[in-house]
Amino acid sequence: MKLKFIALAVCGCWLAFAHPVLAQQTERVPALREKVYGQLARAQEQADNGNLAEGLSILSDVAEKADSMNSYERAMMWNFYGFMHYEQGNTKQAINYFEKVVKESPIPESLQKSTLFSLAQLALSDGQFKRAIAFLGQWESLAEKTELSQAWVLKAQANYQAGDHRAALPLIDKAIAAADARQKTPDENWLILKRALHYELEQPKQVAKVMERLVADYSKPEYWLQLAGVYAQLEQDEKQLAVLEAAHQQSFVKKGSEWRQLAQAYYFNELPYKAAETMQEAIANGKVDASVDNLKFVAQAYTQAKEYEKAIGVYKKASARVEHGKFAAQIAQLYLTLDNNEKAVEYAKQALTKGDLDNEGNLYLAEGMALLNLKRYEQAVESFEQAGGREATQRQAKQWLKYAKSQHKQQQQMAKLQ
């Protein structure tokens, strides 16, 4: 029997069910009489022209004589009913009529086989997962060995959607293994389903392996970036960075979140300068906003890379956009490191004026050290006394205070001698 197939996307796979073009009967199957053939052909013609209601009306006339029809003729009639109800979006009715097809006997094996597979797909799309699996069981008894992967995939999908992830996993594994044995690339959707199952079963190492396969076989930008994310979850920082760099070289890094991920990967792999420069590039290109948080990251990365002047420049931009003095305090510390004591004192005072600091004691210590370097000992004593009043810096401040007082006393004595 000659068939044409109408393919429709259902649950990530393709639904192909028989829409017969009436022709000669199969051996050992009752003949399709000319009168019935003519009526079914008219119904098909109406359906093909978009007149489904008229097609159903013609089939209704045919159905009144169902008792006088043979099994093949009735199967063909039910098949058309099923197809037309599916075209109207009535999946449940379509399933009912396609079931009638396979209950007729004898009918061509090709019709029985294609209808059972369509029933499984329709049941799956309608949320009838157990029925889908049952239809597939019947289909498997007719299928060739090379076709069984289709059933394993659909059964895996049915179990996945039913929430039985452990039952679904070995089925999709069998389908993938069968493709590998034939040296064929497994269908992309099969790998996606396997990835989803490992994710649901909280198996990140297996998720990474599937993502590696997707990258190797299909190399889509999102797969590279998702693989990097899985490596990050597994704390495999070097692998994460290697994948992100490869993705960047292929121009796959486009979104702001992806640029941030790349910059953070550099930072965690102890490449702070590249981290800062990557984020700066992303800001300059408009990929990410010059937000306070992003500026803070850049400044911290430059600081870690000992690029203090660059860090100060970025901290100043961030400080101008906030009311607290935390960034000004960082600037003061960096100026002290650069031995720019005047600026260190200036920004220490600015930070103290703004307030809301994480550790005032440390800032008073930094201010006191800068004042010592400037030989402004009396002011240094005041700063160290302030630091000594904070528990976290009390011990350290005590030592510096003693030194500052001695220097101040010596300074006074020298002034008297002069």
TILO-111034 format. One line per 4 residues: number of its first residue (from 0); for each residue x, y, z of C-alpha. Coordinates in pm, 1 decimal, padded with zeros to 6 digits, m for minus. Layout:
<sites>
NUM = X/Y/Z; ... .
</sites>
This chain:
<sites>
0 = 00000.0/00000.0/00000.0; 00138.7/00336.6/m00098.7; 00140.4/00586.9/00187.1; 00220.6/00951.7/00224.7 .
4 = 00329.5/01082.0/00563.1; 00244.2/01408.3/00729.8; 00517.5/01508.0/00976.0; 00436.4/01719.9/01279.5 .
8 = 00655.0/01816.0/01576.9; 00537.2/01644.7/01893.8; 00733.3/01649.6/02221.0; 01062.8/01718.8/02048.0 .
12 = 01031.3/01432.7/01797.2; 00850.2/01388.0/01469.2; 00500.6/01251.4/01443.4; 00450.8/01060.4/01121.6 .
16 = 00118.9/00891.3/01075.9; m00032.3/00727.4/00776.5; m00254.9/00930.9/00555.2; m00323.2/00670.8/00286.3 .
20 = m00329.9/00749.0/m00079.2; m00571.0/00480.9/m00194.2; m00404.1/00214.4/m00407.2; m00378.6/m00159.4/m00450.5 .
24 = m00431.1/m00382.8/m00151.4; m00153.0/m00578.8/00018.7; m00136.0/m00959.5/m00015.2; m00349.1/m01164.5/00223.0 .
28 = m00560.9/m00858.3/00296.0; m00921.8/m00828.7/00174.3; m00969.2/m00628.6/m00141.9; m01067.6/m00264.1/m00127.8 .
32 = m01381.0/m00245.8/m00337.7; m01420.5/00024.5/m00599.9; m01732.1/00172.6/m00439.4; m01566.2/00214.8/m00099.0 .
36 = m01250.6/00335.6/m00267.8; m01445.8/00608.3/m00445.8; m01613.1/00732.9/m00127.5; m01287.9/00740.8/00070.1 .
40 = m01113.3/00912.8/m00218.6; m01381.3/01184.5/m00217.1; m01337.1/01229.7/00159.6; m00961.5/01257.8/00114.3 .
44 = m01003.1/01511.7/m00163.1; m01224.6/01730.3/00056.1; m00978.6/01706.0/00342.6; m00684.6/01790.4/00118.6 .
48 = m00875.5/02098.9/00000.4; m00933.3/02210.6/00359.6; m01298.6/02104.5/00373.8; m01270.8/01884.0/00680.3 .
52 = m01637.9/01910.7/00770.3; m01739.0/01789.4/00424.8; m01483.7/01511.1/00445.6; m01626.3/01398.5/00780.1 .
56 = m01977.6/01409.7/00633.7; m01872.8/01176.4/00352.5; m01706.6/00941.6/00602.5; m02026.6/00940.4/00809.5 .
60 = m02215.3/00808.2/00507.5; m01950.7/00539.9/00463.2; m01966.5/00446.0/00834.8; m02338.8/00366.4/00808.7 .
64 = m02238.9/00066.6/00596.0; m01949.7/m00044.7/00819.3; m02111.0/m00382.9/00889.9; m02099.2/m00470.7/00520.9 .
68 = m01733.9/m00367.0/00483.4; m01429.0/m00588.9/00522.6; m01150.3/m00531.8/00779.0; m00925.3/m00344.1/00537.8 .
72 = m01203.5/m00108.6/00429.5; m01304.9/m00033.8/00789.2; m00941.2/00024.7/00887.3; m00904.4/00272.6/00603.0 .
76 = m01221.8/00451.0/00711.7; m01112.4/00473.0/01078.0; m00773.1/00596.6/00963.2; m00932.7/00884.2/00775.5 .
80 = m01150.7/00966.7/01074.4; m00842.8/00976.5/01294.3; m00654.0/01200.1/01054.8; m00939.9/01446.7/01018.6 .
84 = m00995.5/01475.3/01393.7; m00624.9/01533.7/01437.8; m00643.7/01811.6/01178.0; m00920.0/01969.2/01388.9 .
88 = m00695.8/01956.4/01697.1; m00901.9/01685.6/01865.1; m00621.0/01457.6/01977.4; m00831.2/01235.4/02203.1 .
92 = m01077.2/01157.4/01925.5; m00790.1/01097.3/01685.2; m00645.0/00842.5/01927.0; m00981.5/00668.3/01957.5 .
96 = m01013.6/00627.7/01581.3; m00653.6/00521.7/01524.9; m00708.6/00252.9/01791.0; m00998.3/00125.2/01584.5 .
100 = m00758.5/00091.2/01290.5; m00523.3/m00149.6/01468.9; m00810.6/m00350.5/01613.5; m00923.5/m00446.0/01263.2 .
104 = m00779.2/m00771.1/01129.1; m00638.7/m00849.2/00888.0; m00491.5/m00520.7/00767.0; m00159.9/m00441.7/00596.0 .
108 = 00125.9/m00473.0/00840.6; 00266.2/m00139.3/00723.3; m00061.4/00034.5/00816.8; m00076.2/m00139.1/01153.8 .
112 = 00284.5/m00052.7/01227.9; 00268.4/00314.8/01128.1; m00061.0/00361.9/01313.8; 00076.1/00211.8/01637.0 .
116 = 00374.6/00444.9/01624.7; 00145.1/00741.9/01561.2; m00073.5/00633.5/01852.7; 00230.5/00630.5/02080.9 .
120 = 00327.8/00981.3/01974.3; m00023.9/01116.4/02004.8; m00067.0/00963.1/02349.3; 00263.9/01112.8/02454.5 .
124 = 00161.3/01458.1/02330.0; m00170.2/01423.1/02517.6; m00000.5/01334.9/02845.4; m00112.3/00970.8/02834.5 .
128 = 00231.8/00838.4/02917.0; 00140.7/00480.3/03017.3; m00068.1/00436.3/02704.3; 00217.8/00569.7/02493.7 .
132 = 00448.4/00306.1/02639.8; 00186.9/00033.6/02580.1; 00145.0/00132.4/02213.3; 00521.7/00125.1/02171.0 .
136 = 00530.4/m00225.5/02312.7; 00290.9/m00335.8/02039.8; 00488.4/m00149.5/01775.5; 00815.1/m00314.8/01880.8 .
140 = 00671.7/m00657.6/01797.2; 00643.8/m00546.6/01432.8; 00953.7/m00326.5/01406.0; 01286.0/m00414.9/01252.0 .
144 = 01585.9/m00428.2/01483.0; 01728.8/m00113.8/01327.9; 01406.8/00074.7/01406.8; 01392.8/00000.7/01779.9 .
148 = 01580.9/00314.9/01874.4; 01268.7/00514.6/01787.2; 01070.2/00325.3/02049.6; 01341.6/00358.3/02313.2 .
152 = 01350.5/00734.3/02261.9; 00973.8/00773.1/02284.8; 00959.8/00550.1/02592.3; 01235.3/00759.1/02748.5 .
156 = 01036.1/01075.4/02672.0; 00720.1/00924.5/02818.2; 00897.3/00824.3/03138.9; 01072.6/01161.0/03159.8 .
160 = 00745.8/01351.0/03132.3; 00586.1/01114.1/03382.1; 00867.5/01201.2/03625.3; 01026.1/00854.1/03621.8 .
164 = 01377.4/00969.1/03536.2; 01550.6/00649.0/03643.2; 01336.1/00442.9/03406.9; 01395.9/00686.4/03121.7 .
168 = 01776.6/00699.8/03142.4; 01865.8/00341.9/03033.6; 01624.9/00371.2/02739.8; 01786.4/00683.5/02594.8 .
172 = 02127.6/00531.7/02666.6; 02032.0/00227.9/02455.4; 01927.6/00450.6/02166.2; 02253.3/00647.8/02180.4 .
176 = 02461.7/00330.4/02210.2; 02285.0/00182.6/01907.4; 02368.7/00492.8/01702.4; 02730.1/00476.3/01816.7 .
180 = 02748.5/00109.2/01720.1; 02640.4/00204.1/01369.1; 02898.7/00484.6/01371.6; 02622.8/00740.6/01338.8 .
184 = 02592.5/01064.8/01534.1; 02306.4/01035.9/01785.8; 02017.7/01271.5/01728.3; 02070.8/01604.9/01902.5 .
188 = 01740.2/01576.3/02089.5; 01847.0/01240.2/02230.5; 02153.1/01397.9/02386.6; 01945.9/01688.5/02516.3 .
192 = 01706.8/01442.5/02681.2; 01997.1/01249.8/02836.1; 02139.7/01576.1/02969.1; 01802.4/01667.3/03122.5 .
196 = 01775.4/01326.8/03289.7; 02121.2/01351.7/03448.4; 02036.1/01704.2/03562.2; 01712.7/01586.2/03726.4 .
200 = 01900.6/01298.9/03890.5; 02158.8/01549.9/04023.6; 02451.1/01392.6/03838.6; 02663.1/01693.5/03731.9 .
204 = 02962.2/01484.7/03619.5; 02740.7/01295.8/03375.4; 02582.4/01624.9/03264.8; 02934.8/01746.7/03180.1 .
208 = 03002.7/01435.2/02970.9; 02682.3/01484.5/02772.4; 02765.2/01852.2/02720.9; 03110.0/01750.7/02593.8 .
212 = 02936.3/01526.7/02342.6; 02699.5/01804.9/02234.0; 02993.9/02039.9/02187.1; 03184.1/01780.6/01984.9 .
216 = 02891.2/01668.2/01769.2; 02690.7/01989.9/01725.9; 02915.4/02278.1/01843.2; 02639.8/02531.7/01908.0 .
220 = 02735.2/02846.5/02102.9; 02496.2/02768.2/02385.9; 02651.0/02423.2/02435.6; 03000.4/02568.6/02481.0 .
224 = 02873.2/02815.5/02737.9; 02660.1/02559.6/02919.3; 02957.9/02324.4/02938.3; 03162.0/02603.8/03095.1 .
228 = 02883.1/02653.1/03349.3; 02884.8/02284.1/03440.9; 03263.8/02290.1/03485.6; 03219.0/02588.9/03717.0 .
232 = 02963.4/02392.3/03918.1; 03212.7/02105.3/03943.9; 03482.9/02356.5/04050.2; 03695.8/02255.1/03751.3 .
236 = 03816.6/02609.9/03699.9; 04088.0/02533.9/03444.2; 03847.2/02342.5/03220.6; 03588.9/02615.8/03255.8 .
240 = 03837.7/02879.4/03144.4; 03964.6/02666.7/02853.2; 03610.4/02619.9/02720.6; 03521.6/02987.0/02767.7 .
244 = 03836.1/03100.9/02588.0; 03760.1/02864.2/02300.5; 03405.7/02999.6/02288.2; 03537.1/03356.8/02292.1 .
248 = 03772.7/03282.7/02003.0; 03475.1/03157.6/01802.9; 03277.6/03475.8/01886.0; 03027.7/03276.6/02092.2 .
252 = 03059.3/03505.8/02395.4; 02793.7/03768.9/02330.7; 02568.0/03834.3/02629.9; 02668.6/04039.4/02930.4 .
256 = 02634.6/03739.4/03160.5; 02873.7/03546.4/02935.4; 03132.9/03825.4/02942.1; 03107.8/03834.6/03321.0 .
260 = 03149.1/03456.6/03333.1; 03467.0/03482.1/03124.2; 03608.3/03763.7/03338.2; 03532.7/03572.8/03658.5 .
264 = 03694.8/03259.8/03516.6; 04015.8/03455.6/03456.4; 03999.5/03587.9/03812.1; 03945.3/03246.2/03971.5 .
268 = 04231.8/03105.9/03764.6; 04465.2/03369.1/03909.9; 04473.0/03584.7/03597.9; 04341.4/03906.7/03753.7 .
272 = 04480.4/04142.1/03489.3; 04299.3/03953.6/03208.9; 03989.3/03949.9/03428.1; 03997.8/04328.5/03463.1 .
276 = 04075.5/04390.9/03097.3; 03798.0/04153.5/02983.9; 03539.6/04331.4/03196.6; 03668.7/04670.2/03082.8 .
280 = 03632.6/04557.6/02720.2; 03278.5/04438.9/02788.0; 03189.6/04774.2/02945.4; 03351.5/04969.1/02660.7 .
284 = 03157.9/04765.2/02400.9; 02829.3/04805.2/02583.6; 02803.2/04433.2/02657.5; 02769.8/04502.1/03030.2 .
288 = 02670.7/04814.2/03220.0; 02925.8/05025.4/03400.0; 02742.1/04938.8/03721.1; 02894.4/04988.0/04063.8 .
292 = 02930.6/04611.5/04105.0; 03108.0/04571.4/03771.9; 03339.6/04863.4/03843.9; 03415.1/04715.2/04183.6 .
296 = 03510.2/04383.5/04019.9; 03743.2/04559.0/03775.4; 03908.2/04760.0/04052.0; 03957.7/04452.5/04269.6 .
300 = 04105.9/04260.5/03975.1; 04348.9/04542.5/03895.1; 04444.6/04557.5/04263.8; 04508.5/04183.3/04265.0 .
304 = 04725.0/04230.0/03954.6; 04916.8/04509.7/04134.1; 04801.1/04760.5/03874.5; 04731.2/05012.6/04148.6 .
308 = 04700.2/05325.4/03933.9; 04439.9/05156.9/03713.6; 04258.7/05027.9/04020.2; 04246.5/05379.4/04169.2 .
312 = 04099.8/05520.4/03847.3; 03818.0/05266.3/03850.5; 03754.1/05301.8/04226.0; 03716.4/05678.0/04177.6 .
316 = 03442.4/05620.0/03918.0; 03264.5/05383.9/04155.7; 03308.2/05613.8/04455.2; 03147.5/05904.0/04271.2 .
320 = 02829.1/05697.4/04233.7; 02778.9/05585.7/04593.6; 02711.4/05759.8/04923.0; 02926.5/05531.4/05140.1 .
324 = 03299.4/05575.9/05189.5; 03411.3/05218.7/05120.8; 03562.4/05288.0/04780.4; 03732.8/05604.9/04902.6 .
328 = 03887.5/05391.5/05178.0; 04025.7/05152.6/04914.6; 04169.2/05447.1/04723.8; 04340.2/05572.2/05040.2 .
332 = 04498.4/05229.9/05097.1; 04621.4/05214.6/04736.4; 04771.4/05562.8/04749.8; 04951.7/05460.3/05067.0 .
336 = 05091.1/05157.1/04882.9; 05210.1/05390.3/04605.2; 05372.5/05615.8/04869.5; 05147.6/05903.7/04766.5 .
340 = 05083.7/06004.9/05123.8; 04908.4/06334.7/05060.5; 04645.9/06159.7/04846.6; 04620.5/05878.2/05099.8 .
344 = 04532.0/06128.3/05373.8; 04291.9/06314.0/05145.2; 04092.8/06002.5/05056.6; 04105.0/05866.3/05409.2 .
348 = 03934.7/06183.1/05530.4; 03684.5/06162.0/05243.6; 03602.6/05804.5/05337.3; 03557.3/05892.8/05704.4 .
352 = 03332.1/06182.2/05610.4; 03110.8/05960.2/05394.0; 03107.4/05685.5/05657.1; 02938.8/05344.6/05647.6 .
356 = 03278.4/05172.6/05643.0; 03346.7/04805.2/05693.4; 03645.5/04865.1/05921.7; 03713.3/05219.8/06038.3 .
360 = 04010.6/05102.2/06244.2; 04206.3/04992.6/05937.7; 04140.8/05325.3/05769.0; 04264.4/05519.5/06072.8 .
364 = 04576.7/05303.2/06068.7; 04636.1/05381.8/05701.5; 04578.8/05750.2/05763.2; 04816.9/05743.3/06057.6 .
368 = 05089.5/05573.5/05851.7; 05053.2/05830.0/05571.9; 05077.0/06112.3/05829.1; 05388.2/05951.0/05978.9 .
372 = 05547.3/05946.2/05633.7; 05460.2/06315.5/05601.2; 05614.0/06376.6/05948.1; 05284.6/06513.7/06072.5 .
376 = 05330.1/06327.5/06398.7; 05072.9/06503.4/06611.6; 04798.5/06422.1/06360.7; 04933.2/06066.8/06326.9 .
380 = 04896.6/06025.0/06705.0; 04530.5/06128.7/06678.0; 04469.4/05876.5/06397.6; 04636.0/05591.9/06588.5 .
384 = 04436.1/05680.7/06900.2; 04119.3/05648.8/06689.3; 04239.2/05310.6/06558.6; 04315.2/05201.9/06914.1 .
388 = 03954.3/05265.9/07007.5; 03842.5/04988.4/06770.0; 03874.1/04632.8/06896.6; 03988.5/04488.3/06563.8 .
392 = 04287.4/04722.7/06536.0; 04358.9/04788.2/06903.2; 04677.8/04585.3/06931.4; 04834.7/04708.6/06608.4 .
396 = 04738.4/05067.9/06681.7; 04906.0/05051.1/07022.7; 05246.5/04981.3/06864.3; 05209.4/05252.9/06602.3 .
400 = 05082.6/05499.6/06862.7; 05390.7/05444.5/07075.9; 05615.9/05507.8/06778.0; 05420.4/05815.6/06666.9 .
404 = 05436.8/05966.6/07016.4; 05810.4/05912.7/07033.2; 05855.3/06075.6/06695.2; 05631.0/06363.7/06798.5 .
408 = 05827.4/06413.8/07119.3; 06155.7/06408.5/06928.5; 06010.8/06658.3/06681.0; 05914.4/06891.3/06968.4 .
412 = 06259.5/06864.9/07122.7; 06424.7/06947.9/06793.8; 06197.0/07247.2/06757.6; 06301.7/07376.2/07101.6 .
416 = 06670.3/07334.4/07019.1; 06625.1/07532.1/06701.9 .
</sites>
